[in-house]
Structure formats: C-alpha cells, structure tokens
Amino acid sequence: MAGAESFDDINYDDLDIDLDSALVDINPMLSVPNPRGAEYIFNDEFQGRKLTWGDRFTWLIGGAYLTGSAMGGSYGVVHGLRSSGVENRLALARALNGASKFGTSGGQKAAIMALMFSSLQTVGSVFRNREDKWTVIGAAAVTPAIYYSQSGILRMLGSSVVGAGVGGLLLVARSMDVLGIRRALPNAH
C-alpha cells in the first residue's frame, strides 16, 4: 500500500491520550507494577492474611521435597563418584544412578517429615487454641520421634532433641524471613 503510514511513523504524543489510564480502564492487571502489593477483590481478604492449613501443607511439603531431593542427589553424586574411582569410564553413570537413588528417597523422607510436622503443628495449635513458638518447637520435637519410633528408644529420643533444635532454627529463620518462611510459621510470641 503506497502512501500508508507505518506504525513506526505515528507520533503518539500528538494523540493527547493517556495510555496508562486507558490501559487500566481496559484491564486493571495492565497497571503493572503495583507499588501497593497484591490486590484482592474484597479488602477484608487482605487484612490479616496468612496461609491456610492447605497452603501451609503445600508450601512446607513442596519445599521439603525439593530440599531433600537436592541434598540426597548431591550425596548420591559424591557417593557414585567415590565408588567408581577416577579412571573408570562408568563414573558418570554411577554418579547419575546415585543421584536418582538417593535424591528420590531423600525427597520422600523430607516430605513425609514436613507432612508430619505441619499436621502436628496444626493439631497442637487447635488444642492449645493459639499459635506460638512452643507449638513449632513441640511439633518439631515430636515429628522425628514418631518417624523413628521403630528404631529404638535411644534413636527416637536423640532425633527428638535434634528435631527441637531444628524447630528453634526454623523460628530464627522466621525472624529473619529466610526464603519467605515467615508466612508458613506462626508468630513467635
């Protein structure tokens, strides 16, 4: 088409249109970025918003599975490389087999522990009628005790002490908001 203007030739400043307000009128989501944060349909949804029971389960179990898989996979790679020797042609295959073996089992174990922790934390907060640091520490202490209950009393008690320490570390991580954990754990009063 001869004589037609291309889009590059149009001067939008001469149109006297506020494109930002026009885009917002079309769709409020086009007004990105929003300095006020997330928008909710009703204002009371935003007030005091915390993770629900299902949200907490999803967040903690997913994070635990990913962390356990990464740690188990790393251990599997190191274990596979050590057992194969430096000169072996099958070192890569053994490293990958070790990562898949220990990664999946590590992820599953961590997810089970997170499920138990989150369940015990929810049950404890319902029975105590409040969420505080003692609920987190108690759930973190009881979780490994139940998990290792078939391994003998000494291992059960030892893992319970370690679990209480991990619960304390979770509270410290919550106070520093490491990886957004502040939303998943209750306020430490």
Sine and cosine of phi, psi and omega as CSV:
sin_phi,cos_phi,sin_psi,cos_psi,sin_omega,cos_omega
0.00,0.00,0.94,-0.35,-0.02,-1.00
-0.98,0.22,0.65,-0.76,0.07,-1.00
1.00,0.09,-0.11,0.99,0.00,-1.00
-0.99,0.15,0.60,-0.80,0.02,-1.00
-0.98,0.18,0.61,-0.79,0.13,-0.99
-1.00,0.06,0.24,-0.97,0.00,-1.00
-0.90,0.44,-0.46,0.89,0.00,-1.00
-0.95,0.33,-0.40,0.91,-0.05,-1.00
-1.00,0.10,-0.22,0.98,-0.06,-1.00
-0.98,0.18,0.73,-0.68,0.06,-1.00
-0.99,-0.12,0.96,-0.27,-0.06,-1.00
-0.96,0.29,-0.31,0.95,0.03,-1.00
-0.92,0.39,-0.48,0.88,-0.01,-1.00
-0.97,0.24,-0.23,0.97,-0.06,-1.00
-0.98,0.22,-0.28,0.96,0.01,-1.00
0.84,0.55,0.73,0.69,0.05,-1.00
-0.85,-0.52,0.74,-0.67,0.10,-0.99
-1.00,0.09,0.99,-0.15,-0.09,-1.00
-0.90,0.44,-0.54,0.84,0.00,-1.00
-0.89,0.45,-0.73,0.68,0.00,-1.00
-0.94,0.33,-0.52,0.85,0.04,-1.00
-0.91,0.41,-0.65,0.76,0.03,-1.00
-0.92,0.40,-0.63,0.78,0.03,-1.00
-0.91,0.41,-0.59,0.80,0.04,-1.00
-0.91,0.41,-0.56,0.83,0.02,-1.00
-0.95,0.33,-0.77,0.64,-0.04,-1.00
-0.45,-0.90,0.85,-0.52,-0.01,-1.00
-0.88,0.47,-0.41,0.91,-0.01,-1.00
-0.94,0.35,-0.27,0.96,0.00,-1.00
-0.98,0.17,-0.06,1.00,0.01,-1.00
-1.00,0.01,0.75,0.67,-0.02,-1.00
-1.00,0.03,0.63,-0.77,-0.01,1.00
-1.00,0.09,0.43,-0.90,0.00,-1.00
-0.96,-0.27,0.94,-0.35,-0.05,-1.00
-0.94,0.35,-0.25,0.97,-0.01,-1.00
-0.99,0.11,-0.12,0.99,-0.02,-1.00
1.00,-0.09,-0.38,-0.92,-0.05,-1.00
-0.93,0.36,0.55,-0.83,0.03,-1.00
-0.95,-0.30,0.64,-0.77,0.03,-1.00
-0.87,-0.49,0.39,-0.92,-0.01,-1.00
-0.92,0.40,-0.72,0.69,0.02,-1.00
-0.92,-0.39,0.62,-0.79,-0.07,-1.00
-0.91,0.41,-0.50,0.86,-0.04,-1.00
-0.95,0.31,-0.27,0.96,0.09,-1.00
-0.93,0.38,-0.55,0.84,-0.03,-1.00
-0.98,0.18,-0.55,0.83,-0.07,-1.00
-0.92,0.40,0.86,-0.51,0.06,-1.00
0.92,0.39,0.47,0.88,-0.05,-1.00
-0.93,0.36,0.81,-0.59,0.12,-0.99
-0.68,-0.73,0.21,-0.98,-0.03,-1.00
-0.93,0.37,0.66,-0.75,0.07,-1.00
-0.98,0.20,0.07,-1.00,0.00,-1.00
-0.85,0.52,-0.72,0.70,0.01,-1.00
-0.93,0.36,-0.62,0.78,0.06,-1.00
-0.88,0.47,-0.69,0.73,-0.01,-1.00
-0.90,0.44,-0.68,0.73,0.05,-1.00
-0.85,0.53,-0.77,0.63,-0.05,-1.00
-0.87,0.49,-0.72,0.69,-0.05,-1.00
-0.91,0.41,-0.75,0.66,-0.05,-1.00
-0.94,0.35,-0.68,0.73,-0.04,-1.00
-0.93,0.36,-0.67,0.74,0.03,-1.00
-0.90,0.44,-0.69,0.72,0.04,-1.00
-0.90,0.43,-0.64,0.77,0.02,-1.00
-0.92,0.39,-0.65,0.76,0.02,-1.00
-0.89,0.45,-0.70,0.71,0.01,-1.00
-0.91,0.42,-0.68,0.73,0.01,-1.00
-0.91,0.42,-0.72,0.70,0.02,-1.00
-0.89,0.45,-0.63,0.78,0.04,-1.00
-0.91,0.41,-0.66,0.75,0.02,-1.00
-0.92,0.40,-0.69,0.72,-0.01,-1.00
-0.93,0.37,-0.70,0.72,0.04,-1.00
-0.91,0.42,-0.64,0.77,0.04,-1.00
-0.90,0.43,-0.64,0.77,0.05,-1.00
-0.90,0.44,-0.69,0.73,0.05,-1.00
-0.89,0.46,-0.66,0.75,0.01,-1.00
-0.89,0.45,-0.63,0.78,0.04,-1.00
-0.90,0.44,-0.73,0.68,0.01,-1.00
-0.90,0.44,-0.69,0.72,0.01,-1.00
-0.89,0.46,-0.68,0.73,0.01,-1.00
-0.91,0.41,-0.64,0.77,0.02,-1.00
-0.94,0.35,-0.61,0.80,0.03,-1.00
-0.92,0.39,-0.64,0.77,-0.05,-1.00
-0.97,0.25,-0.34,0.94,-0.06,-1.00
-1.00,0.01,-0.40,0.91,-0.08,-1.00
0.99,0.11,0.22,-0.98,-0.07,-1.00
-0.98,0.21,-0.58,0.81,-0.13,-0.99
-1.00,0.05,-0.12,0.99,-0.13,-0.99
-0.96,0.27,0.66,-0.75,0.03,-1.00
-0.96,0.27,-0.34,0.94,-0.06,-1.00
-1.00,-0.09,0.30,0.96,-0.05,-1.00
-0.89,0.46,-0.68,0.73,0.00,-1.00
-0.90,0.44,-0.68,0.73,0.01,-1.00
-0.90,0.45,-0.67,0.74,0.02,-1.00
-0.92,0.39,-0.60,0.80,0.03,-1.00
-0.91,0.42,-0.69,0.72,0.01,-1.00
-0.93,0.37,-0.63,0.78,0.06,-1.00
-0.90,0.44,-0.66,0.75,0.04,-1.00
-0.90,0.43,-0.64,0.77,0.02,-1.00
-0.90,0.43,-0.67,0.74,-0.01,-1.00
-0.95,0.32,-0.57,0.82,0.00,-1.00
-0.94,0.33,-0.80,0.60,-0.08,-1.00
-0.99,0.15,-0.45,0.89,0.01,-1.00
-0.92,0.40,-0.72,0.69,-0.01,-1.00
-0.93,0.36,-0.68,0.73,0.00,-1.00
-0.93,0.38,-0.60,0.80,0.05,-1.00
-0.91,0.42,-0.66,0.76,0.04,-1.00
-0.91,0.42,-0.66,0.75,0.00,-1.00
-0.92,0.38,-0.67,0.74,0.03,-1.00
-0.89,0.45,-0.68,0.73,0.00,-1.00
-0.91,0.40,-0.62,0.78,0.01,-1.00
-0.92,0.39,-0.62,0.78,0.04,-1.00
-0.90,0.43,-0.68,0.74,0.03,-1.00
-0.90,0.44,-0.64,0.77,0.01,-1.00
-0.92,0.40,-0.62,0.78,0.05,-1.00
-0.89,0.46,-0.72,0.70,0.01,-1.00
-0.90,0.43,-0.68,0.73,0.00,-1.00
-0.88,0.48,-0.74,0.67,-0.04,-1.00
-0.91,0.42,-0.63,0.78,0.04,-1.00
-0.90,0.43,-0.73,0.68,-0.01,-1.00
-0.91,0.40,-0.58,0.81,0.04,-1.00
-0.91,0.42,-0.68,0.74,0.02,-1.00
-0.92,0.40,-0.71,0.71,0.01,-1.00
-0.90,0.45,-0.68,0.73,0.03,-1.00
-0.89,0.46,-0.65,0.76,0.01,-1.00
-0.95,0.33,-0.51,0.86,0.05,-1.00
-0.94,0.33,-0.71,0.70,-0.01,-1.00
-0.93,0.36,-0.58,0.82,0.01,-1.00
-1.00,0.08,-0.20,0.98,0.00,-1.00
0.88,0.47,0.51,0.86,0.10,-0.99
-0.24,-0.97,0.38,-0.93,0.06,-1.00
-0.91,-0.41,0.87,-0.49,0.03,-1.00
-0.52,-0.85,-0.12,-0.99,-0.08,-1.00
-0.92,0.39,-0.48,0.88,-0.01,-1.00
-0.95,0.32,-0.48,0.87,0.09,-1.00
-0.92,0.40,-0.67,0.74,0.01,-1.00
-0.92,0.40,-0.73,0.68,-0.02,-1.00
-0.91,0.41,-0.65,0.76,0.03,-1.00
-0.90,0.44,-0.70,0.72,0.03,-1.00
-0.91,0.41,-0.62,0.79,0.02,-1.00
-0.94,0.35,-0.47,0.88,0.03,-1.00
-0.98,0.17,-0.62,0.79,-0.06,-1.00
-0.98,0.21,-0.52,0.85,-0.05,-1.00
-0.83,0.55,-0.82,0.57,0.00,-1.00
-0.94,0.35,-0.43,0.91,0.06,-1.00
-0.90,0.44,-0.66,0.75,0.06,-1.00
-0.94,0.34,-0.67,0.74,-0.05,-1.00
-0.88,0.48,-0.67,0.74,-0.03,-1.00
-0.98,-0.18,0.38,0.93,-0.06,-1.00
-0.91,0.41,-0.41,0.91,0.02,-1.00
-1.00,0.05,-0.02,1.00,-0.07,-1.00
-0.99,-0.15,0.08,1.00,0.02,-1.00
0.95,-0.32,0.35,-0.94,-0.11,-0.99
-0.94,0.35,-0.59,0.81,-0.02,-1.00
-0.92,0.40,-0.71,0.70,0.03,-1.00
-0.91,0.40,-0.59,0.81,0.02,-1.00
-0.91,0.42,-0.72,0.70,0.01,-1.00
-0.93,0.37,-0.66,0.75,0.03,-1.00
-0.89,0.46,-0.68,0.73,0.01,-1.00
-0.94,0.35,-0.48,0.88,0.06,-1.00
-0.92,0.38,-0.63,0.78,0.05,-1.00
-0.91,0.41,-0.69,0.73,0.04,-1.00
-0.89,0.45,-0.65,0.76,0.02,-1.00
-0.89,0.46,-0.64,0.77,0.05,-1.00
-0.90,0.44,-0.60,0.80,0.07,-1.00
-0.91,0.42,-0.64,0.77,0.05,-1.00
-0.91,0.42,-0.61,0.79,0.07,-1.00
-0.88,0.48,-0.65,0.76,0.08,-1.00
-0.89,0.45,-0.66,0.76,0.04,-1.00
-0.90,0.43,-0.58,0.81,0.07,-1.00
-0.88,0.47,-0.63,0.78,0.02,-1.00
-0.93,0.37,-0.60,0.80,0.07,-1.00
-0.91,0.41,-0.68,0.74,0.04,-1.00
-0.89,0.45,-0.57,0.82,0.04,-1.00
-0.92,0.39,-0.64,0.77,-0.01,-1.00
-0.92,0.38,-0.46,0.89,0.03,-1.00
-0.99,-0.11,-0.05,1.00,-0.01,-1.00
0.82,0.58,0.80,0.60,0.05,-1.00
-0.97,0.24,0.83,-0.55,0.05,-1.00
0.83,0.55,0.51,0.86,0.05,-1.00
0.94,0.33,0.37,0.93,-0.07,-1.00
-0.95,0.32,-0.22,0.98,-0.02,-1.00
-0.85,0.52,-0.58,0.82,-0.02,-1.00
-0.97,0.25,-0.39,0.92,-0.09,-1.00
-1.00,-0.01,-0.33,0.94,-0.01,-1.00
-0.92,-0.39,0.49,-0.87,-0.01,-1.00
-0.94,0.33,0.20,-0.98,0.05,-1.00
-0.90,0.44,0.66,-0.75,-0.01,-1.00
-1.00,-0.05,1.00,-0.03,0.01,-1.00
-0.99,-0.12,0.00,0.00,0.00,0.00
